[in-house]
């Protein structure tokens, strides 16, 4: 009897489990890591990752929410919203 092909897990990294993102940052650096890096390390598709994080800034927010606390009031390291 042939074995049934196993379906690749589509379970994404949860916002509480940011270890794939931390690994990507450690490998590529904070300014050079990509969402594709995080998805590859997490073992999920980039589309699945985008269900949980809208961009790489959202990943940084999940890992390091107070990363801009040392900046003057009103200045944030995020993308501007239109």
N, C-alpha and C positions, 0 to 999 in steps of 0.2 A: 504494500500500500504506500503510495507516494505521500510524503509529508506535505502538510498544508503550509504554503508560504507564510512566514510570520509578517505581520503588519508592523511597519516601523512605528514605534510609539509616537503619538502626537501629543503626549502629555508635556506641556510646556513647563519651563521653570516658573515657579510661583514667585510672586513679588517678595515673599518671605525668604525664598531660596535664591540668593543673589550670587552664589559661588561661581557659576559660569561667567558672570560679568566680572567678578573680581579676578578670576583667572585671565580673562581676556585683557583686562587693564594691566595686570602684572606682566603679561607677555608683550603687549604692544605699546603700553603707556596710556595715560589718561587722555591725552589729546589725539591719539592715533587709533584707538580701538574702534571697531565698527560693530554695528548690530549683526552683521554677517558673522563676525568673529564669535560673538556671544552665542548665536544660534548654533554654529558648528560645534562649539564646546558643549553646549547644552544637549546636543543631539536632536534638535528640532528644526523645523523649517523656519526661514526668516519670517514667513507669513504668520506662523504660530506665535513667534516672539512679538510681532507687531500687535497681536491681540491684547497683549499685556503691557507693552511699553510702546508709546507712540513714536519715540525716537531715542537717540543715544542720551540726550539730556534727561529723559525720564528714567533711564537706567541709572545715570549718575545720581539723580534725586533719590532713587530707592536705596542706593548704596551709601550715599554721603549727603544726607538731607541738609546739613548745616555747612556745606563746603564754602558758601559765600558769606558766612556770618562775620568774617573779619573785614568785609567791605563796608564802605559808607552806607548809611541808610538810603534806601531807594535804588541802590545799584545791585543788580542780580546777574549772575552768569547763566542766563537762559535766553532762548530765542524770543524775539519780540513777537507779540501776537497782533494780528491785524484787526 
